[in-house]
Amino acid sequence: MSRSYVVAIDGGTTNTRARVLADGNKVLASSSVAVGARSTSALPGGCDNLKQGTADAICSALRQAGIEASEVALVVASGMITCEAGLLEVPHIPAPAGISDLTAAAKAKLIPEVWPEPIIFIPGVKCVPQRQEEPAPVLASGSALPRFSFEDLSISDMMRGEESESFGILELTGTQGPLLLALPGSHSKYILIDRERRIVASTSTLAGELAGAVASGTLLSRSLESGIALDDFRQPDALAGFEAAMQQGLTRALFMVRLLDRIAGAPLATRRSFLWGAIGAMDVMALLGNRAIRPYLTEQKHDFRMLIGGSLPLRQLFGFLMHNWFGRNGEIGIEVLSSDVADQASAVGAALIAKPLIAAFPRG
């Protein structure tokens, strides 16, 4: 029987998803379980629930696709499942990093509770100043002396899973750098790709987590009805929140959400759109504050593009906000990716990275 299918596992903090692919870029089926890196512990057996959940997700996806386990050529995993709280910790590799670098640094491990053959685990990517790769001075006590300055921190970053998503987007869209991939979400990522299709810089924010914390843990929970869903996204209101944060700062813009509720009597959709607009403004500030990314946005606009991924409706919201700030004069092309591309990218990228390793492991 031919082994022509790949199973890609995308392990998150709270969820784990398995996708079955044919020909490396066609997702046939997908299954998700509500277990992730946050569900584990350092105690003996602390990863058992993640192992069982991952196995369940794989079995469910194969069943949906009508594929037998014997037809699977490779199982590949990326995301938080490769961190210290996952199934196998794989060290980040430094940027610049291309597909071949990720392939070379991938690790294999046999976890019989999950899959009867070795699983390929893809590393994340870290962006650090060059000198931070050198050993830090050591004090007499034996502890290392921190050497990070604010400038160092401003260009430092790390990712797990988004490296696969990035190369999946490039593969599915057939695009070349230089470009910026914007992936809004709980932890929003902005990833700079150069002409050689390498990850060369990135910056991350807590955009989604911040919105959730504001809605659930502050006085604004009443004004937001303890939720942040943008079922009725309103562009003018999001733009108003964006401009308020840019002009008066985030904390004042957040309080304006309460004013919209208690004084202006604005509807819920307006209040939530305003909130997200304000948070989006801070992501723009983060981009402009990253000295590795800023020149591409302010000085090299003629051949530079920004692709907006992530899930709906944040993909549309951030596409609108980024176009308003960076693309309104047409100098930077802003493209909101289709749902087909955004939803399949991480699996396609993981399969692309792991493909050269299929022949490296004997099959039973």
C-alpha positions as CSV (number, residue, x, y, z in Angstrom):
1,M,0.0,0.0,0.0
2,S,1.3,3.4,-1.0
3,R,2.4,5.8,1.8
4,S,1.6,9.2,0.4
5,Y,-0.1,11.1,3.3
6,V,1.3,13.4,6.0
7,V,-0.3,14.1,9.3
8,A,0.6,17.6,10.7
9,I,0.1,18.3,14.4
10,D,-0.2,21.9,15.4
11,G,0.1,22.0,19.2
12,G,-1.0,25.2,20.9
13,T,-1.2,26.3,24.5
14,T,-4.8,25.1,25.0
15,N,-5.6,23.1,21.9
16,T,-4.0,20.6,19.6
17,R,-5.0,20.1,16.0
18,A,-4.2,17.2,13.6
19,R,-4.6,17.6,9.9
20,V,-4.2,15.0,7.1
21,L,-2.5,16.2,3.9
22,A,-2.3,14.7,0.5
23,D,0.5,15.8,-1.9
24,G,1.9,18.1,0.8
25,N,-0.5,20.9,0.3
26,K,-4.1,19.6,0.3
27,V,-5.8,19.3,3.7
28,L,-8.2,16.4,3.6
29,A,-9.4,16.5,7.2
30,S,-8.8,18.2,10.5
31,S,-9.5,17.4,14.1
32,S,-9.0,19.4,17.3
33,V,-8.9,18.5,21.0
34,A,-9.0,20.8,24.0
35,V,-5.7,19.9,25.4
36,G,-2.3,21.7,24.9
37,A,1.0,22.6,26.5
38,R,-0.8,24.4,29.4
39,S,-2.4,21.0,30.3
40,T,0.9,19.3,31.2
41,S,3.0,19.3,34.3
42,A,6.6,18.4,35.2
43,L,5.5,15.5,37.4
44,P,5.8,11.9,36.2
45,G,3.0,11.2,33.8
46,G,2.3,15.0,33.5
47,C,2.2,14.7,29.7
48,D,-0.2,11.7,29.5
49,N,-3.2,13.8,28.8
50,L,-1.4,15.6,25.9
51,K,-0.2,12.3,24.5
52,Q,-3.8,10.9,24.7
53,G,-5.3,14.0,23.2
54,T,-2.8,14.1,20.3
55,A,-3.4,10.5,19.6
56,D,-7.2,11.1,19.6
57,A,-6.8,14.0,17.2
58,I,-4.7,12.0,14.8
59,C,-7.2,9.1,14.8
60,S,-10.2,11.4,14.3
61,A,-8.6,13.2,11.4
62,L,-7.6,9.9,9.7
63,R,-11.1,8.6,10.2
64,Q,-12.6,11.7,8.7
65,A,-10.3,11.4,5.7
66,G,-10.9,7.7,5.2
67,I,-7.2,7.1,5.5
68,E,-5.5,4.0,7.2
69,A,-2.6,4.5,9.5
70,S,-0.5,2.3,7.1
71,E,-1.0,4.9,4.4
72,V,0.7,7.7,6.4
73,A,4.3,8.5,5.4
74,L,5.1,10.9,8.2
75,V,3.7,12.6,11.3
76,V,5.2,16.0,11.9
77,A,4.6,18.3,14.9
78,S,5.1,22.1,15.4
79,G,4.0,24.7,17.8
80,M,4.0,24.6,21.6
81,I,4.1,20.9,21.5
82,T,7.9,21.3,20.9
83,C,8.4,23.5,24.0
84,E,9.5,22.4,27.5
85,A,5.8,21.7,28.4
86,G,5.1,19.7,25.3
87,L,6.0,16.2,24.1
88,L,9.6,17.0,23.1
89,E,11.5,20.2,23.7
90,V,13.3,21.3,20.5
91,P,15.6,24.4,21.0
92,H,14.8,27.5,18.9
93,I,17.1,28.2,16.0
94,P,18.4,31.7,15.5
95,A,17.2,33.9,12.6
96,P,17.9,34.2,9.8
97,A,16.2,30.9,9.2
98,G,14.9,29.3,6.1
99,I,13.2,26.0,5.4
100,S,16.5,24.0,5.1
101,D,17.6,25.4,8.5
102,L,14.4,24.2,10.2
103,T,14.7,20.8,8.5
104,A,18.3,20.4,9.7
105,A,17.3,21.3,13.3
106,A,14.2,19.1,13.5
107,K,14.2,16.2,16.0
108,A,12.6,12.8,15.9
109,K,11.1,10.9,18.8
110,L,9.2,7.7,19.1
111,I,6.2,8.1,21.4
112,P,4.2,4.9,21.1
113,E,1.2,6.3,23.0
114,V,0.8,8.8,20.2
115,W,2.0,7.1,17.0
116,P,3.8,3.8,16.3
117,E,6.7,5.4,14.3
118,P,9.0,8.4,15.1
119,I,7.3,11.8,15.0
120,I,9.3,14.8,13.5
121,F,9.3,17.8,15.8
122,I,10.0,21.2,14.2
123,P,12.0,23.8,16.1
124,G,10.8,27.4,16.7
125,V,12.8,30.5,15.6
126,K,14.3,33.1,17.9
127,C,15.4,36.6,17.0
128,V,18.2,37.9,19.2
129,P,21.1,40.4,18.8
130,Q,24.2,38.7,17.4
131,R,26.2,39.3,20.5
132,Q,23.6,37.6,22.7
133,E,24.7,34.3,21.0
134,E,28.0,34.6,22.8
135,P,28.4,33.4,26.4
136,A,27.3,35.9,29.0
137,P,29.8,37.0,31.8
138,V,29.5,34.8,34.9
139,L,29.5,36.2,38.4
140,A,31.6,34.7,41.2
141,S,28.3,33.1,42.5
142,G,28.1,31.2,39.3
143,S,25.0,33.0,38.0
144,A,25.1,34.6,34.5
145,L,25.0,38.4,34.3
146,P,22.1,39.7,32.2
147,R,23.4,41.7,29.2
148,F,20.2,42.7,27.5
149,S,19.6,46.4,27.0
150,F,16.3,47.9,26.0
151,E,17.5,48.1,22.4
152,D,18.3,44.4,22.5
153,L,14.9,43.6,23.9
154,S,13.2,45.7,21.2
155,I,14.4,43.4,18.4
156,S,14.3,40.1,20.4
157,D,11.5,37.7,19.8
158,M,10.6,34.0,19.5
159,M,8.0,31.8,17.9
160,R,6.8,28.2,17.9
161,G,4.4,27.2,15.2
162,E,4.4,30.5,13.3
163,E,7.6,29.5,11.4
164,S,5.6,26.6,9.8
165,E,2.6,28.9,9.2
166,S,4.9,31.4,7.5
167,F,6.4,29.0,5.1
168,G,3.0,27.5,4.4
169,I,1.7,30.9,3.5
170,L,4.7,31.5,1.1
171,E,4.1,28.1,-0.5
172,L,0.3,28.5,-0.9
173,T,0.5,32.0,-2.3
174,G,3.7,31.6,-4.3
175,T,5.1,34.8,-2.9
176,Q,8.7,36.0,-2.4
177,G,10.1,38.5,0.1
178,P,10.7,41.1,1.2
179,L,7.4,41.1,3.0
180,L,5.8,41.1,6.4
181,L,3.4,38.4,7.6
182,A,0.9,39.7,10.1
183,L,-0.7,36.9,12.2
184,P,-3.1,38.5,14.7
185,G,-4.4,36.4,17.6
186,S,-3.9,35.7,21.3
187,H,-0.2,36.3,20.7
188,S,0.0,38.4,17.5
189,K,3.1,37.8,15.4
190,Y,4.7,40.0,12.8
191,I,7.3,38.1,10.8
192,L,9.7,39.7,8.3
193,I,10.7,37.5,5.3
194,D,13.7,38.5,3.1
195,R,14.3,37.9,-0.6
196,E,15.8,34.5,0.1
197,R,12.5,33.4,1.8
198,R,14.1,33.4,5.3
199,I,12.7,34.6,8.6
200,V,15.0,37.5,9.5
201,A,13.1,39.3,12.2
202,S,9.8,39.2,14.1
203,T,7.9,40.9,16.9
204,S,5.1,39.6,19.1
205,T,2.4,41.2,21.2
206,L,-0.2,40.0,23.7
207,A,-3.0,41.6,21.6
208,G,-5.7,38.9,22.0
209,E,-4.8,38.0,25.5
210,L,-4.9,41.6,26.5
211,A,-8.3,42.1,25.0
212,G,-9.6,39.0,26.8
213,A,-8.1,40.1,30.1
214,V,-9.6,43.6,29.8
215,A,-13.0,42.1,29.0
216,S,-12.9,39.6,31.9
217,G,-10.8,41.1,34.6
218,T,-11.5,44.8,34.7
219,L,-14.4,47.2,35.2
220,L,-14.8,47.2,31.4
221,S,-16.2,43.7,31.6
222,R,-19.7,45.2,32.0
223,S,-19.2,47.5,29.1
224,L,-17.9,44.6,26.9
225,E,-20.4,42.1,28.4
226,S,-17.4,39.9,29.3
227,G,-16.6,39.2,25.7
228,I,-14.4,40.4,22.8
229,A,-16.0,38.6,19.8
230,L,-16.4,40.8,16.8
231,D,-19.6,39.4,15.4
232,D,-20.5,42.9,14.1
233,F,-17.2,44.5,13.2
234,R,-17.6,48.2,12.6
235,Q,-14.7,49.9,10.7
236,P,-15.4,53.6,11.8
237,D,-15.5,52.6,15.4
238,A,-12.3,50.5,15.2
239,L,-10.6,53.4,13.5
240,A,-11.8,55.8,16.3
241,G,-10.3,53.4,18.9
242,F,-7.1,53.2,16.9
243,E,-6.7,57.0,16.7
244,A,-7.6,57.4,20.4
245,A,-4.8,55.1,21.4
246,M,-2.4,56.8,19.1
247,Q,-3.2,60.2,20.4
248,Q,-3.9,59.6,24.1
249,G,-2.4,56.3,24.9
250,L,-3.8,52.8,25.4
251,T,-5.0,53.2,29.0
252,R,-7.0,56.3,28.2
253,A,-8.5,54.7,25.1
254,L,-9.5,51.7,27.2
255,F,-11.4,53.9,29.6
256,M,-13.2,55.5,26.6
257,V,-14.9,52.1,26.1
258,R,-16.7,52.7,29.4
259,L,-17.5,56.3,28.3
260,L,-19.0,54.9,25.1
261,D,-21.2,52.7,27.3
262,R,-22.2,54.9,30.2
263,I,-22.3,58.4,28.6
264,A,-22.6,57.9,24.8
265,G,-24.9,54.9,25.0
266,A,-23.1,53.2,22.1
267,P,-24.1,49.7,21.1
268,L,-21.9,46.7,22.1
269,A,-20.5,46.3,18.6
270,T,-19.2,49.9,18.7
271,R,-17.6,49.3,22.1
272,R,-15.9,46.1,21.1
273,S,-14.7,47.5,17.7
274,F,-13.3,50.5,19.5
275,L,-11.4,48.2,22.0
276,W,-9.9,46.2,19.2
277,G,-8.9,49.3,17.3
278,A,-7.1,50.7,20.3
279,I,-5.2,47.4,20.8
280,G,-4.4,47.3,17.0
281,A,-2.8,50.8,17.4
282,M,-0.4,49.4,19.9
283,D,0.6,46.6,17.5
284,V,1.5,49.3,14.9
285,M,3.6,51.0,17.6
286,A,5.4,47.7,18.2
287,L,6.2,47.4,14.5
288,L,7.5,50.9,14.3
289,G,9.6,50.3,17.5
290,N,11.4,47.3,16.0
291,R,14.5,48.7,14.3
292,A,14.9,45.6,12.1
293,I,11.3,45.9,10.7
294,R,10.8,49.7,10.8
295,P,12.9,50.5,7.7
296,Y,10.8,48.3,5.5
297,L,7.7,50.1,6.6
298,T,9.0,53.7,6.4
299,E,11.8,53.7,3.9
300,Q,11.6,50.8,1.5
301,K,7.9,50.9,0.5
302,H,8.2,50.5,-3.3
303,D,8.6,46.7,-3.4
304,F,7.3,45.7,0.1
305,R,4.1,44.0,0.9
306,M,2.2,42.9,4.0
307,L,0.1,39.7,4.1
308,I,-2.5,39.4,6.8
309,G,-3.3,36.0,8.1
310,G,-4.8,34.6,11.4
311,S,-8.4,33.8,12.0
312,L,-11.5,35.7,11.2
313,P,-12.7,38.4,12.0
314,L,-9.3,39.6,13.3
315,R,-7.8,39.0,9.9
316,Q,-10.2,41.5,8.4
317,L,-9.9,44.0,11.3
318,F,-6.1,44.1,11.2
319,G,-6.1,44.2,7.4
320,F,-8.3,47.3,7.7
321,L,-6.1,48.9,10.4
322,M,-2.8,48.1,8.6
323,H,-4.2,49.4,5.3
324,N,-5.3,52.6,7.0
325,W,-1.9,53.3,8.6
326,F,0.6,51.8,6.2
327,G,-1.2,51.3,2.9
328,R,-3.5,54.2,2.4
329,N,-1.1,55.9,-0.1
330,G,-0.6,52.6,-2.0
331,E,3.1,52.5,-1.2
332,I,2.8,49.2,0.7
333,G,0.5,46.5,-0.7
334,I,-1.7,45.1,2.0
335,E,-3.4,41.8,1.3
336,V,-5.8,39.9,3.5
337,L,-5.3,36.2,2.9
338,S,-8.2,33.9,2.0
339,S,-9.6,31.5,4.6
340,D,-8.3,28.6,2.6
341,V,-4.7,29.8,2.8
342,A,-4.9,31.0,6.4
343,D,-6.5,27.8,7.7
344,Q,-4.1,25.4,5.9
345,A,-0.9,27.3,6.1
346,S,0.6,25.8,9.3
347,A,0.0,22.2,8.2
348,V,1.3,22.8,4.7
349,G,4.4,24.6,6.1
350,A,5.1,21.8,8.5
351,A,4.8,19.2,5.8
352,L,7.1,21.2,3.6
353,I,9.8,21.4,6.3
354,A,9.6,17.7,7.1
355,K,9.4,16.4,3.6
356,P,13.2,15.8,3.1
357,L,13.1,13.7,6.3
358,I,10.6,11.1,5.0
359,A,13.4,8.8,3.7
360,A,15.5,9.3,6.8
361,F,13.4,7.0,9.0
362,P,12.8,3.3,8.4
363,R,9.1,2.3,8.2
364,G,7.7,-0.9,9.5
